[in-house]
Amino acid sequence: MRRQLNTLYVTTEGAWLRKDGANIVMEVDGAERARLPAHMLEAVVCLGRVMMSPALMGYCAESGICVSFLTPHGRFQARVEGPVSGNVLLRRAQYRVTDDPARCADVVRNLLIGKVHNQRAVLGRGLRDHGEKLVPEHHAALSHAHRRLGRIAHSLLTEPAVDRLRGLEGEAAQSYFGVFDHLIRVPAPALRFAGRSRRPPRDAVNALLSFLYTLVTHDCRSALESVGLDPAVGFLHRDRPGRPSLALDLLEELRPMLADRLALSLINLRQVSERDFQPMDGGAVLLKEDSRKLVLTAYQERKRDELMHPFFEEKAPIGLFPFLQAQLLARHLRGDLDGYPSLLWK
C-alpha cells in the first residue's frame, strides 16, 4: 500500500520559503525558522501572505510536490504543479461516464450511499457517547434523524436519476445538520449551530467546518491527480469553471469522518473555544491565525489514525483514504470493477 507522506502547512505571515539542497527552508525576517527534507512531503499549502522562491517552485514541480496558495481563512487562490500524471485513456473514460446518465447515476448513487451512511455513523456515535446526558427532546431528535438517514440510504439504492439522487442528498443534509447542534456538548452561546452557512460562514461552528472542508478538498484533489483523474470533471457536482467538481464529489463521503467528527471533538474537548474565532464586518465569522495552526495540527494528527478500510480489508491511515477511494474510482472507470465501492465508516 502507498506510503502516506506529509503536507506542509505554512501559516506565518511574511514567511519566505526557499530551496537548500533537498530541503525546504522557511525564513521570517531573514532568520531561519524551520527546515524540512522535501522527500517527506507530497504537498505544500501556503495560507496568507507566504512567499516562495522560483527555484523552490520548480523543484517542487519536478518532484511531484503540489504547491497551493490559500487565503488566510482557507479560500483557494492558486496551485502550482508539474506534469499531470496518468494517461489520456483514463480521462477519456471519465468524461464518457459523466456524459452517460445511467453510468453517471451509478457513481453518484454509491458516493451518496457512503456519505449518508457516514453521516448516520456520526449521529450514532453521538447517541452512544452522550445519549444518557441528552435532554429527552434532543435524544428523540437525534434518534429520528438517525432513522431518517437510514431510510434515505435505502431509497438511494433504487433511485435511477441523478437529479433525484441530488434531491435525496439534500434531504439527508437537512436531517443531519438539523440536529448537528445537539452533538455539541459545551454551553457557550457562541458555539451554537443553527444550520449550515457558507461563503461566508456565519458562526464559529460553520467557520471551523468550512476550514476543515477546505483541507479535505485539497487532499481529495491531490489524490485524484495522483491516480490520473481530472479533478475538474465530476459526477455529483456539475461542471463549473474553476471548481474542482470531482474533488468535491470525493469530499462528500469523507467529510463526516475526516472533518465533522474532528470539529465536534475539538469543540467538545474544549481545544477550541469562542475566543478562537473573529467576527468580521458583514456578519462573517473566521478562525484566528493561531487557531488555524491548532486546527491544522489536529487535522494532521487525525490523518495518522488508522482504520480498517472496508474494501481492502486492511488498516490504513485515514489520511490515505482519499487516495484509496480515488484509486477505486479509477479502477471502476477502467472497467476493472463493476461499481465504485462506497466508503462505509464503521
C-alpha positions as CSV (number, residue, x, y, z in Angstrom):
1,M,0.0,0.0,0.0
2,R,1.2,3.5,-0.7
3,R,3.2,5.3,2.0
4,Q,1.5,8.3,3.5
5,L,3.5,11.5,3.0
6,N,3.1,14.8,4.9
7,T,1.6,18.1,3.9
8,L,3.5,21.2,5.0
9,Y,1.1,24.0,6.0
10,V,2.7,27.4,6.2
11,T,0.6,30.0,8.1
12,T,3.2,32.6,9.3
13,E,2.6,35.9,7.7
14,G,5.6,37.2,5.7
15,A,7.3,33.8,5.6
16,W,9.8,33.2,2.8
17,L,10.3,29.6,1.5
18,R,13.4,28.7,-0.4
19,K,15.3,25.6,-1.5
20,D,18.5,24.5,0.1
21,G,19.7,21.3,-1.5
22,A,16.9,18.7,-1.0
23,N,15.4,20.8,1.9
24,I,12.7,23.4,2.2
25,V,13.7,26.2,4.4
26,M,11.4,28.8,5.9
27,E,12.7,32.2,6.8
28,V,10.9,35.0,8.7
29,D,12.5,38.5,8.7
30,G,15.8,37.0,7.4
31,A,16.1,34.4,10.1
32,E,15.7,30.6,9.5
33,R,12.7,29.3,11.4
34,A,12.3,25.8,10.0
35,R,13.9,23.2,7.7
36,L,12.3,20.1,6.3
37,P,13.5,17.4,3.9
38,A,11.4,17.6,0.7
39,H,11.3,13.9,0.2
40,M,8.9,13.6,3.2
41,L,6.3,15.8,1.5
42,E,3.5,15.4,-1.0
43,A,2.2,18.9,-0.8
44,V,2.9,22.4,0.5
45,V,-0.1,24.6,1.4
46,C,0.6,28.4,2.0
47,L,-2.1,30.3,3.9
48,G,-2.0,34.0,3.7
49,R,1.0,36.2,2.7
50,V,3.6,33.5,2.2
51,M,6.3,33.8,-0.5
52,M,8.2,31.1,-2.3
53,S,11.4,31.3,-4.4
54,P,11.1,30.3,-8.1
55,A,13.8,27.7,-7.6
56,L,11.7,26.0,-4.9
57,M,8.6,26.2,-7.1
58,G,10.5,24.5,-9.9
59,Y,11.9,21.9,-7.6
60,C,8.5,21.1,-6.2
61,A,7.0,20.7,-9.7
62,E,9.8,18.4,-10.7
63,S,9.5,16.3,-7.5
64,G,5.7,15.9,-7.7
65,I,5.1,18.1,-4.7
66,C,1.9,20.2,-5.2
67,V,2.0,23.8,-4.0
68,S,-1.3,25.5,-3.2
69,F,-1.9,29.1,-2.2
70,L,-5.0,29.9,0.0
71,T,-6.2,33.0,1.7
72,P,-5.6,33.2,5.4
73,H,-9.0,31.7,6.0
74,G,-8.7,28.8,3.6
75,R,-10.2,30.0,0.3
76,F,-8.4,28.6,-2.7
77,Q,-6.3,31.1,-4.8
78,A,-3.8,29.2,-7.0
79,R,-2.0,26.0,-7.5
80,V,1.5,25.1,-8.9
81,E,2.2,21.6,-10.0
82,G,4.3,19.6,-12.5
83,P,3.1,17.5,-15.4
84,V,-0.2,15.8,-14.9
85,S,0.0,12.1,-14.0
86,G,-2.0,9.3,-15.5
87,N,-2.9,8.8,-19.1
88,V,-5.4,10.3,-21.6
89,L,-7.3,7.0,-21.9
90,L,-8.4,7.1,-18.2
91,R,-9.6,10.7,-18.5
92,R,-11.5,10.0,-21.7
93,A,-13.2,7.1,-19.9
94,Q,-14.0,9.5,-17.1
95,Y,-15.6,12.0,-19.5
96,R,-17.6,9.3,-21.2
97,V,-19.1,8.1,-17.9
98,T,-20.0,11.7,-16.8
99,D,-21.9,12.1,-20.1
100,D,-23.8,8.8,-19.8
101,P,-26.8,9.4,-17.5
102,A,-27.1,5.8,-16.3
103,R,-23.4,5.2,-15.6
104,C,-23.1,8.6,-14.0
105,A,-26.0,7.8,-11.7
106,D,-24.3,4.6,-10.7
107,V,-21.3,6.5,-9.4
108,V,-23.3,9.3,-7.8
109,R,-25.5,6.7,-6.0
110,N,-22.5,5.0,-4.4
111,L,-20.9,8.3,-3.5
112,L,-24.1,9.3,-1.7
113,I,-24.7,6.0,0.0
114,G,-21.2,6.4,1.5
115,K,-21.9,10.0,2.5
116,V,-25.3,9.3,4.1
117,H,-24.0,6.1,5.9
118,N,-21.1,8.1,7.3
119,Q,-23.4,11.0,8.4
120,R,-25.6,8.4,10.1
121,A,-22.4,7.0,11.8
122,V,-21.6,10.4,13.2
123,L,-25.1,10.7,14.7
124,G,-25.0,7.1,16.0
125,R,-21.7,7.8,17.7
126,G,-23.1,10.9,19.3
127,L,-26.1,8.8,20.7
128,R,-23.7,6.1,22.0
129,D,-21.3,8.6,23.6
130,H,-23.7,11.2,25.0
131,G,-27.2,9.6,24.9
132,E,-27.6,9.4,28.6
133,K,-26.7,13.0,29.1
134,L,-29.0,14.4,26.4
135,V,-32.3,16.1,27.3
136,P,-35.2,13.9,26.1
137,E,-36.2,16.1,23.1
138,H,-32.6,16.2,21.8
139,H,-32.3,12.5,22.2
140,A,-35.5,12.0,20.3
141,A,-34.5,14.4,17.5
142,L,-31.1,12.6,17.0
143,S,-32.8,9.2,17.0
144,H,-35.4,10.4,14.5
145,A,-32.6,11.9,12.2
146,H,-30.6,8.7,12.6
147,R,-33.6,6.6,11.4
148,R,-34.4,9.0,8.6
149,L,-30.9,8.8,7.2
150,G,-31.2,5.1,7.2
151,R,-34.4,5.3,5.1
152,I,-32.7,7.8,2.7
153,A,-29.8,5.5,2.3
154,H,-32.2,2.7,1.4
155,S,-34.0,4.9,-1.1
156,L,-30.7,5.8,-2.8
157,L,-30.2,2.1,-3.7
158,T,-33.1,2.1,-6.2
159,E,-33.2,5.6,-7.5
160,P,-32.1,5.7,-11.2
161,A,-32.0,9.5,-11.8
162,V,-29.1,11.8,-10.9
163,D,-31.3,14.8,-10.2
164,R,-33.5,12.7,-7.8
165,L,-30.3,11.4,-6.1
166,R,-29.3,15.0,-5.6
167,G,-32.7,15.6,-4.0
168,L,-32.3,12.8,-1.6
169,E,-28.8,14.1,-0.7
170,G,-30.5,17.5,0.1
171,E,-33.0,15.7,2.4
172,A,-30.2,13.9,4.1
173,A,-28.2,17.1,4.7
174,Q,-31.3,18.8,6.1
175,S,-31.8,16.0,8.6
176,Y,-28.1,15.7,9.5
177,F,-27.3,19.4,10.0
178,G,-30.7,19.9,11.6
179,V,-29.6,18.0,14.7
180,F,-25.8,18.7,14.5
181,D,-26.1,21.3,17.3
182,H,-27.3,18.5,19.7
183,L,-23.9,16.9,19.3
184,I,-22.1,19.9,20.7
185,R,-21.7,19.4,24.4
186,V,-20.4,22.8,25.5
187,P,-22.8,25.5,26.8
188,A,-21.1,28.6,25.1
189,P,-23.7,30.5,23.1
190,A,-21.1,31.5,20.6
191,L,-20.6,27.8,19.7
192,R,-24.2,27.0,18.9
193,F,-25.0,25.7,15.4
194,A,-28.2,26.9,13.7
195,G,-27.6,25.4,10.3
196,R,-25.0,25.2,7.6
197,S,-23.9,28.5,6.1
198,R,-21.1,29.1,3.6
199,R,-19.4,31.9,1.7
200,P,-19.1,33.3,4.3
201,P,-19.7,31.2,7.4
202,R,-22.0,33.0,9.8
203,D,-21.0,31.4,13.1
204,A,-18.0,29.7,14.7
205,V,-19.0,26.1,14.0
206,N,-19.5,26.8,10.3
207,A,-16.2,28.6,10.2
208,L,-14.5,25.5,11.7
209,L,-16.3,23.1,9.3
210,S,-15.6,25.3,6.2
211,F,-11.9,25.4,7.1
212,L,-11.7,21.6,7.6
213,Y,-13.6,21.0,4.4
214,T,-11.1,23.1,2.5
215,L,-8.3,20.9,3.9
216,V,-10.0,17.7,2.9
217,T,-10.9,19.0,-0.6
218,H,-7.2,19.8,-1.1
219,D,-6.3,16.2,-0.2
220,C,-9.0,14.9,-2.5
221,R,-7.8,16.9,-5.4
222,S,-4.2,15.7,-4.9
223,A,-5.4,12.1,-4.6
224,L,-7.4,12.3,-7.9
225,E,-4.5,13.8,-9.8
226,S,-2.1,11.2,-8.4
227,V,-4.1,8.4,-10.0
228,G,-4.6,10.3,-13.2
229,L,-8.2,11.6,-13.0
230,D,-9.4,15.1,-13.9
231,P,-10.5,16.8,-10.6
232,A,-12.5,19.4,-12.5
233,V,-15.0,16.9,-14.1
234,G,-17.4,15.4,-11.5
235,F,-20.4,13.2,-11.4
236,L,-22.4,14.7,-8.5
237,H,-21.3,18.3,-8.8
238,R,-21.9,19.9,-12.1
239,D,-19.1,21.3,-14.2
240,R,-18.3,24.9,-13.4
241,P,-15.2,26.9,-14.4
242,G,-12.6,26.9,-11.7
243,R,-14.4,24.4,-9.5
244,P,-12.8,21.0,-8.7
245,S,-16.1,19.2,-9.1
246,L,-14.7,15.6,-8.8
247,A,-12.7,16.6,-5.7
248,L,-15.9,17.9,-4.2
249,D,-17.6,14.6,-5.1
250,L,-14.9,12.6,-3.3
251,L,-15.2,15.0,-0.3
252,E,-18.8,14.1,0.3
253,E,-18.2,10.6,1.7
254,L,-15.0,11.6,3.5
255,R,-16.0,14.7,5.4
256,P,-18.2,13.1,8.1
257,M,-15.2,11.1,9.3
258,L,-12.4,13.5,8.5
259,A,-13.9,16.9,9.2
260,D,-17.3,16.7,11.1
261,R,-16.1,14.3,13.8
262,L,-12.9,16.3,14.2
263,A,-14.8,19.6,14.6
264,L,-17.0,18.0,17.2
265,S,-14.0,16.6,19.1
266,L,-12.2,20.0,19.1
267,I,-15.2,21.8,20.4
268,N,-16.4,19.2,23.0
269,L,-12.8,18.6,24.3
270,R,-12.6,22.4,24.6
271,Q,-9.5,22.5,22.4
272,V,-11.2,25.4,20.5
273,S,-13.5,27.9,22.2
274,E,-15.3,31.1,21.2
275,R,-12.0,33.0,21.7
276,D,-10.6,31.2,18.7
277,F,-13.0,33.0,16.3
278,Q,-13.2,36.5,14.9
279,P,-16.4,38.2,13.8
280,M,-15.9,40.3,10.7
281,D,-17.8,43.2,9.1
282,G,-20.7,41.8,7.1
283,G,-21.5,39.0,9.5
284,A,-18.8,36.5,8.6
285,V,-17.0,34.6,11.4
286,L,-13.5,33.3,10.8
287,L,-10.8,31.4,12.6
288,K,-8.0,33.4,14.1
289,E,-4.4,32.8,12.9
290,D,-3.2,30.9,16.0
291,S,-6.4,28.9,16.0
292,R,-5.8,27.8,12.4
293,K,-2.4,26.4,13.4
294,L,-4.1,24.4,16.2
295,V,-6.7,23.0,13.8
296,L,-4.1,22.2,11.2
297,T,-2.1,20.2,13.9
298,A,-5.2,18.3,14.9
299,Y,-6.1,17.6,11.3
300,Q,-2.6,16.1,10.7
301,E,-2.9,14.0,13.8
302,R,-6.3,12.8,12.7
303,K,-4.9,11.7,9.4
304,R,-2.4,9.5,11.2
305,D,-5.2,7.5,12.9
306,E,-5.6,4.0,11.4
307,L,-8.9,2.5,10.4
308,M,-9.9,-0.7,8.6
309,H,-10.7,0.1,5.0
310,P,-13.9,-1.8,4.1
311,F,-12.9,-2.7,0.6
312,F,-9.2,-3.5,1.0
313,E,-9.9,-5.1,4.4
314,E,-6.7,-3.8,6.0
315,K,-5.8,-1.0,8.3
316,A,-4.6,2.2,6.8
317,P,-4.0,5.8,8.0
318,I,-7.1,7.9,7.5
319,G,-5.0,10.4,5.5
320,L,-4.6,7.7,2.8
321,F,-8.4,7.2,2.4
322,P,-8.7,9.9,-0.3
323,F,-6.0,8.2,-2.3
324,L,-7.6,4.8,-1.8
325,Q,-11.0,6.0,-2.9
326,A,-9.6,7.8,-5.9
327,Q,-7.8,4.6,-6.8
328,L,-11.0,2.6,-6.6
329,L,-12.8,5.2,-8.8
330,A,-10.1,4.9,-11.4
331,R,-10.3,1.1,-11.4
332,H,-14.1,1.3,-11.9
333,L,-13.7,3.8,-14.8
334,R,-11.1,1.5,-16.4
335,G,-13.6,-1.4,-16.2
336,D,-11.7,-3.4,-13.5
337,L,-14.5,-3.0,-11.0
338,D,-18.2,-3.3,-11.8
339,G,-19.1,-0.4,-9.5
340,Y,-17.4,2.3,-7.4
341,P,-17.1,0.9,-3.8
342,S,-18.7,3.2,-1.2
343,L,-16.6,4.2,1.8
344,L,-18.6,2.9,4.7
345,W,-17.3,4.1,8.1
346,K,-17.8,1.8,11.0
